[in-house]
Amino acid sequence: MPRLRLRLAISPRQYRHYYTGRVRAVQARSEEGLRVQFPAGALRPHLDHGGIHGLFELEFDARQRFVALRRIGA
């Protein structure tokens, strides 16, 4: 399945907008320079007291639908 790498830096305050449902999709730019969008709920497993920070791999299917988001580095 296709994958892209994303570097995310989301503070706890910024994450609150995703958590409360005000924002349902995250928009980010991949390391390859592509703008991507994925469900905000995919961030929840990666949240800690400092927010969400690190290098992630976004996996999607042939129809460009979200499959998974995995942390792969700091």
N, C-alpha and C positions, 0 to 999 in steps of 0.2 A: 504494500500500500504506500502511496506517496506520503512523504514527510517533509516538514519544514522546521527549521530551528528558529526559536524566538528568545530574545533576552527580555525578561520582564522585570520591572521595578515598580511595584504598586504598594503604596503606603497603606497602613491600616485605615486611615481616614478615606482614602480613595476607594478602598475595597468596600467600605460601608455602602456605597452607591450600588455596587453589584449585589451585595448581601440582602439589602432591603428590597431589591427588585426594581429600583428606579432605572437601572441599566441592565438589560437582559443579555447583551452581547458585548464581548470584548473586541476591540479593534487594536491591532498591533502590526508592526512591520517586521517581516522575517529578516534573518541575516542575509537572505538572497535578495532583499529589497522589495519583496511582494507585500502588499497590504492584505491582511487576513482578518477574518472575523470568526469567532467561535462562542459557544454558550458560556455565559458568566459562571454558571454552576460548575464548570470544569475546574475553576480555580480553587474551590473550597478545600479539597484535600491537601493543597499546597500552602495554606495559610498558617502562619505562625505569629507570634507576638509582634514581630517587626514588619508584618505585611507579607508580600509575595515577591521574592527576589531570586534571580538565577537564570540559568539557561534551560530552556524547555524544548521538547520535541512535540510538534503538533502533527498528529496522524489523521489523515482523511481518506475517504474512499474514492473510487473512480468518478463518482458524481460530485466530488468536492464537498462531501458532507462530513462533518466532524465525527471522528472515531475515538480519539484519545489524546490526552495531554499528559506528558511525562516530564518530570524534572530530570535533567541529565548532567547538570553541573551548577556550581555556585555562581 
